[in-house]
Amino acid sequence: MTGPPAREAFLSGKQGRGGGPFSRVEDVVLDAWLAFARAGARLDELADGMPSRDVLVLSIYRPDTDALRRALGELRRTRHSLRTALGAMGNPDPALADETVAAGLARGKFANLNTVADAAGGGGAHWIVVVDDDVALPEGFLDRFLAVCEHLDLTMAQPAQTRASHAAWPVTRRRGGSMARETRFVEIGPVTCFRRDAWGELAPFPALRFGWGLDLHWAAIAAERGWRLGVIDALPVRHEHAAVAAAYSSDDAIEEARWFLADHAFVDSMRVSQTLRVHRLP
């Protein structure tokens, strides 16, 4: 152990803010490119050739979680075999009560996810998708997303975030002309997808309250195991409700990350910001 790393080694320098004054215009232009390229139809063709999979969706939600209800409605449109297991930070939402397997959760996101995953018995699913309660998903998301993951043999993946989203890492913002990019890094949210073998390796998660730096540790494990990671640009999600760390102290999150990474291997912020390969639409 050499002591906690410097902040510059594990922070993006962006602090999870929106993409700038022209970001919404950029999103309109990129959406128009996807429509012109018939991205949805081309991804549907890819999805049609994919076998049905067992998929487990996990989420921890706060009160007044309209965004999660809408996201789950979109996910249920899948042709895959879908199970949903939710944890409530408070009383169960009446509309989500049947899928809420734990309530009154008061620990950090990943300790809470461990509780929910244990209750759900998630190890048998082909894919495990962790969804934050404040993200908006595009139409046809799950079938198209998993089809890209399997087409590219990705072990872990995330959808890109819109240019207007509150995103900490520039590498996770959507880029034009790309279906997906292979990266060294998949972020802890707002949507993170694990293939069964990755889930078996990474879960249960360390009982971190904030989780900053955990994805850099995942990157080190992925590099050691030879896993392929990716950001899916053709299916961007919107994470525009609140900036990262808006509900807690970023200083506390940084300090937790420093001590976690002091004795866990990680890939530094410069290397995780690199794109390894760009894949075009099929």
N, C-alpha and C positions, 0 to 999 in steps of 0.2 A: 504493500500500500504506500503510495507516494503523497497522499493528501488530496483534498478536493481540487478538482480542476478549476482553472480560471473561467469566468463567465463566458469569455469570448470563445472558449472551446466547445460550448454546448448550446449557446443561444443564437438565434437567427439574426438578432438585431432589429427585428421588425415589431415585436411585441403584439402581434395579432391584430393589427388595425386594418381598416378597409383599404382598398386598392388605389385610392387617389381620386382627384376630382373628375377624371375622365373615364373612370372604371365602368360606369354603367353604359356609356357609349361603346366602350370596347366590348362589353358583353353583347350588346345588340349586334355589333359587327360579327362577332364570333358565332352568335346564334344564326345569323343569316348565312354564314359560310356552311354551318352544319346542315341547314335546310337545303341550300343549293347542292351540296354534296350527297343529298339523300342519305344522311348518316343513319337516321332511324331505320329506314327500310333495309339498309345494308347490314346493320347490326341485328335486325330481326331475322334476316337470312342466316346469319351466324348462329343465332339462338335456336332456330328451328332444327339445326343439326346436332344440338347438344342433348344428351340423355337427361332424363329427369333426375334431380338431385334432392337429397334431404338437406334442408337449410334451416338453421336456427338463428333467429334474430333476438338480440339482447339489447335492452336499454334501461337506463336509470332515469326516472323522470321526477320533476318538481311539480308543485301545484300549478294549475292553469296551463296545461301543456297542449294547447291547440295544435302546435306544429307537429308534435309527435303523433297525434291522432291522424293528421293528414298524411304524414309519412307512412304510417302503418297501413292506411288505406291504399296507398300506392303499392306498397310491398305485397299486399294480399292479392294483387292482380296477377301474380306469378303463376306459371304452370308447374313450378316445382312444388315439392312437398314442404310446406312451410310451417314451422312452429315459432311461436313468439313467447318469450319469457321476460317479464318486466319487473322492475323494482321501483317502489314508490318512496320518495323522500317525504314522508307524511302519510296521510290516509290514501288508499287507492282511489284513483279517478273512477267514478261510476262507469264511464264508457270503456274503461280499460280493466275493470275489476277481474274479468274472467281470465285475463292473461297476466295479471299481477301475481307473482309467486312470492314476493316479499314486500313488506311495508314498514314504515317507520325507520327507514335506513338513514343513518347519520354519519357514516364514515366517508372516506374518500371514494372517488369514482371506481377505482380498481378493486378495492376491498369490497365495495358494494356489488361490482360485477362478479366477483368470486362467489358471493352469497347467492346471487341469482342463477349463475351457471350451475352451481351445486344443486340447487332446487330443480333446475331444468334437466339435469343430466345431459349436458351438451356434447360430450365427447364423441357420440356416434354420428353426428351430422357431417355431411361432406364439406359444408361451408358454414362458418359461423360469422355473422355480420353484426357488429356492434354499432349502434346508431345513437347519436346524441339526441336530446329532446327538443332541439331548436334548429333543426336542419330541414330544408325543403328539397325534395327529390324530383328529378325530371320524370316525365312520362315514360313508362316501359322500363323503369330503371333496373329492377333486379334481374330479369331474364337477359337483358342486353349486357349488363355488367358481368354477370357470371360467365356468359359466353365469351367475352373478351378475356377474362381471367383464364379460362381453360384453353382458349385458342393460343394464348401466349405462354401457357404453362407457368402461371404466376402462383407463388405460394402465399403471398400476402399482397393486398392491393387496397387502394382507396380511389374514390372518384376525385377528380380535380375540383377545386373550389372556383366559383365564379370570380371574376376580377374585382367585383364589388364586395366580396365576402371579407369577413374578418379572419384573416389567415396569417399565421406566424411565419410560415416558410414560403418564400417565393416559388420554390420548386413544385409546390402543390397547387399553385394557381393554374388555371386552364391556359392552354396554348393553342393557337390556330394551326391548322394543317396536320394535326396529329390525332390519331385514334387513342394512342396510349404511349407512355414513355416508361422504359425500364429505368429504375432509380436504385439508389442504395438505401432507400428510406421510405417508410410508410408511417404516417403520423398517427398519434393516439386518437384523433378525432377530426372532424365530426362523424365520419363513417370509416370504419376500419373492417376489412374482410380478411379472415384467416381460413386457409385450407385446413383440413382436419389434421394433417401432420404438423403444421405450424402451431395450431391450437394445443395439441398434445405436448409440444415442446415448451410453449410459453406460459400456459395456464397451469395452475392458478397464478395470478399476477402478484407481484410484491404489493404489500398493503400500503401503498403510497397514498397520501391525501390528495395531491395535485397531479402527480404523474409526469411532470416535466422531466425530460431526459430518458424516460422509459423507452421511447421509440428509438433513441440513439443506441440504447443497449440492444433492442431488437435488431437494429441494423448490424451490429457486431455479430450477433448469433447467426443472422441470415448470411453474412459473408463467410462465416466459418462453415456453415452447412451447405453452402452453394445454392441457396434459395434465390429465386427470381422475384423481385419486388416491382410493383408498377403503380403509376398514377394514370387513371383513365380520363383523358381529356374530352372524349366525345360524349361523356355523361356528367357534366358538371353539376354540382350541388350548390345550393345557396345557403350560406351561413352568415347572415347579415343582421341578425337580431341584436347581438351584443358582442363587443370586442372580447378577445381572449383575456382572461383575468379580470373581467369587469366585476365579477361577484366575489373576488377574494384578492388577497395581497400577492402581487407578483414577486415581491421580495421574499415572502415565505416560500413560494413555489420554487424560486431560484435556489434558496438555501437548501431546501429538501433535495433538489436535483444535484447540487454540488456534493452532498454527502452520499447520496445514492451512487453517483458515478465514481466516487472515490474508490470504491471497491467492486465496481462492475465494469466490464469491458464496454467500450462504446466507440462509435465512429464520430469523429468531430464534425462540427457544423459546416466547415468548408467542404468536406468530402460528401456529406449527405445532400448538399445543395447541387450536386452534379447530376446531369442526365446522362445515362449510359447508352441509350439507344432509343430512337423514335420509330414507332410503328404507324403506318398509314392505314386508312380504312381499307377493308378487303374489297 
